[in-house]
C-alpha cells in the first residue's frame, strides 16, 4: 500500500444508512428537473386558458354540492395569484416510491376539506415512474385572522339548539392555507442549512412510512416531520456536528420523552411577537397536541388525536430501544421492517360501512369530518367495552383514495373498510370470564352500566359478599381467545346498528387447522398433563433402582408432549466410555419399566434406547439424560473429523428448547399475527446475518461477539459458493450459540430459498385477507395448500395408512400430469385399533402398538436416489410427496420417473418390510409436464406417533 493512501474506516451502521439514502432519495437530476419544470409549465398554461369570470355552477360537481347541503352555487372563477413549488421537492427530500411535487396555487378562495388536484404528465418518465404533481390551494392574507379565532364559529350549520358552536379545526384548516407558503419557506431555509438535516428528514420519513399506525391522517405526515425537525433546530437541540442518524435519534427521543408536549411546542418568538399564556391555554383546551407554526398563528397538529400521539410516542420509544438492543444498531428493524396493522396488533377488526348512512347522519358541514367523528365513536365504545383487556386500541379509516373525484360527492367516501387494531394487555385479563362493574349502591354508575350493556348486564353476589353489576362471557377453555371477539361483536352491534356480516374480526379464521376431530388440541391438555403428573410422581416413588430419579422433564414444547427426560441423582460410579454409559442407561430403563409394571400394573415396553409407558390413552417415551454425556463427541468420517452431538446433548437441548418456548408462551400468550413470523422468514437477511434469539435478555457483549465469530466462521467456509453455506439458517440461542442443534442438516440453501418464497407469498396473502374485504372463505385455506403443479412429479400416499390421518387438512388432488403408477395399500398396519383388535390379553394388544413408527419417515429415509431426486413432504400430516429433479438442466422424462418409482416401491418398501412385517404406503405417482417450480419444505421434527399392526 502506498504511503499516501488514506484508509477510511466506516461504521457498519453509517454505511448501511448511506446506502439506504442512495436507494430511497429521489435525486433532482437534469432529466427530473426538466420533467418537473415542463409539467408545472403545462399546468400554468392550462389554467391560464380558463377565461376570467368563468361562471361556476352546481352542474360541475353535483354530488359535492348535494352532500354539503348548499341551496345554490353561483360564483365566478378568478385566476390564481401565484404558482410556487413547495414541499419535499423544494428542499430535495423526496422519498421514493412516492414521487410527487407539491405546487402551491394561490387561489382567491379555499375549502376546508382540502381537495387536492392530482395531475399526471402526459408523457411517462422512465426515471420517475408514477410521478405526479399535487396542486395545493393556498390563501395568503385572504381572510381576517381575528375571525378565525379558535372560539369563533365559521360553519353556520354547526350549532346546538340554534346556538353556534366553536369550530377550532375548521378555523385551523383555513389558517393552515393562509400560512402554508410562509411555513414552507421557513422549513426550506432551515433544512437547507446543512446536508445532514435533509438526510435526517429522509430517514424519518422512511421510518414513519413503515408504520401505518402513525403515518396516517390523525397523526404524522412528512410536512409535520419537517416542522418538528425545524423546531428542534430552533431550540439548538440539533447542531451541524451531528450525523443524520444522530439527528434521527434526537428527534425520536424528543417525541418519546420530552415534557414540552404537555404545554405545547412553540417556536422561539421573533422580536416581540409571541404566544400569550391565554392563547396557549386556548390551544390546549381545543387540541390534545399543539405544534404552533413559526408565525404563532396556527396549530399545525390540529388533526392529531390523543390516541394517534400515544401511538407515535410508543413507536418512537420502541425504535430507540430496538436501536440500542438489536444487532447492527437495529437498522433493519428501524428502516426496512414494515409494521402495519396485521403485524402490529393481536386482534384486527374490519367494519364494512359502505352505504351506512349513520356515518354522515349529522351532515358533512361540521367542525371535524364525519368520518373522524365515527372513528372516535368506535374507539370510545371499544375502550369502554374492553376495559383493561386491551393495552391499546387503534381505529383508522383511510377513506380518501387518491382517485376520488369531487364530482361524485362526499357520500362515496365510505367504500374502504374501517380498521381496528387491538393489542391485548395480559393472558389473565384477556381470558377473564366475568367483568365486575360498579357496586349496586352506586345507582348512577350502575344505571350507566346497564344502559351500555343492556341484556348482558346482571347483578351478582361475589365470594367476598360484594353485590355488583357484571357481565359474564361463558366459554370453553380452548375457546377463551374468542371472548374478546364476543365482546367486540356485542358492543358494536348494539351501539352502531351494524349487521353481523359487516363486522369482520380476524381471530379464528385459521382455527380449523388446530382441531383434533371436533375439538382443539388444548381441550385434551388437561388429561395429558394429569397423566404426566401421575407418571412423574410414580417415577419419583421408585426405590428398587440403584439411583433415585431426581426429575422428569418434558422434551417437546408442542402438544402432545409425549417424550420425557429422566435425570437420576448424581453418582461417581458411572462408566467413562460412551457406549458403556448408554448400556447402563438401558439397564436403568428396563428396571424402571419393570418397577412401574410390578407396582402399579402399568403397561411398559423397554428397548436399548428408551422405555414406552402406556397410560390413560397416551404413550410416554422415557429417556435418561446423564450429565457426563453433555460434552460434544467426535466421530471420524473418512479422513475428516465431524462434530456430532451425543444423545445426552440432544436431550439437554430439547429440554432447554421446551423450557424456552413455554416461557415465551407465558410472556406472549397471544402471538396472534402469524404474519409477523412469515415476514421474518421472508425478509430476514439469512445469508449475511445471524438471527439471535434472546428471549430473556441474557446475552451480554461477549455472547454477541461469540455468536458473531461463530457465524463468520460458518460463512467463511463457503465464500466461493453461497449455495454451500452451512447452516443456511443460522439461529443462535442461549443454549446453542453456534446454530448446531436444529439447522446443521436442514434447510440447505435451496430449501431455504423455497421456504422464503412460500413465506413471502403467504404473508402477502394473509395481509390482503386481513385488510381487504374477501367474500370467498376458502381463501384462508390457501395458506396451508401447497400447489402440487410446482413439482416435476407427485407421489400420493394412502391416507388410511398415514400415522396422523386426522391432521390431514385437505386431501391432495392432482389435476394435471400423467398417471404412471399405482400401488395398493397394505393391511399390515394402520393408525387406529378397531374394537375387534382390542380383544385379547394386554400383552397381545401391546404387541400390536408400534410407537414412533412413521411409515412416511421410513419411506423418505433412503439415500440411494438422493443425487437424482429431491423429496418435499409434510411430516406432520401430509398425504403427498413432491419430487424435483436435482440436477439443473437434466432432461426429465416419464421413463426416468417410472424407474425411480420402481426403486421407491421396491428398495424403500423392502426396508419397511424388514422391520414391520411388510407394508405399502405409496398410492399413485403422477409426472408433471411442467418444469420444476417452488416446493414446500417442512421441518420434520414432530411428536411421537403410535401406529398399530392390523
Secondary structure, 3 states (H helix, E strand, C coil): CCCCCCCCCCCHHHHHHHHHHHHHECCCCHHHHHHHHHHHHHHHHHHHCCCCCEEEEHHHCHHHHHHHCCCCCEEEECCCCCEEEEHHHHCCCCECCCCEEEEEEECCCCCCCCCCEEECCCCCCCCCCCCEEEEEEECCCCCCHHHHCCCCCCCCCCEECCEECCCHHHHHHHHHHHCHHHHHHHHHHHHCCCHHHHHHHHHHHHHHHCECCCCCCCCCCHHHHHHHHHHHHHCCCCCCCCCHHHHHHHHHHHHHHCHHHHCCECCCCECCECCCHHHHHHHHHHCCCCEECCCCCCECCCCCCHHHHHHHHHHHHHHHHHHHHCHHHHHHHHHHCCECHHHHCCEEEEECCCCCHHHHCCCCCCCCCHHHHHHHHHHHHHHHHHHHHEEEEEEECCCCCCCCCHHHCCCCCCCCCEEEEEEECCHHHHCCCEEEEEECCCHHHHHHHHHHHHHHEEEEECCCCCEEEEEECCCCHHHHHHHHHHHHHHHHHHHHCCCHHHEEEECCCCHHHHEECCEEHHHHHHHHHHHHHHHHHHHHHCCCCCCCEEEEEECCCCCCCCEEEEEECCCCCCCCCHHHHHHHHHHHHHHHHHHHHHHHCCEEEECCCCEEEEECCEEEEEEEECHHHHCCEEEEECCEEEEECCHHHHHHHHHHHHHHHHHHHHHCCCCCCHHHHHHHHHHCCCCCCCEECCCCCCCCHHHHHHHHHHHHHHHHCCCCCHHHCCCCCCEEECCECCCCCCCCCCCCHHHHHHHHHHHHHHHHHHHHHHHCCCCCHHHHHHHHCCCHHHCCEEEEECHHHCCCHHHCCCCCCCCCCEEEEECCCCCCEECCCCHHHHCCCHHHHHHHEEECCCHHHHHHCCCCCCCCEEEEECCCCCCEEEEEECCCCCCCCHHHHHHHHHHHHHHHHHHHHHHHCCCCCEEEEEECCCCCCCCCCCCCCCCCCEEEEC
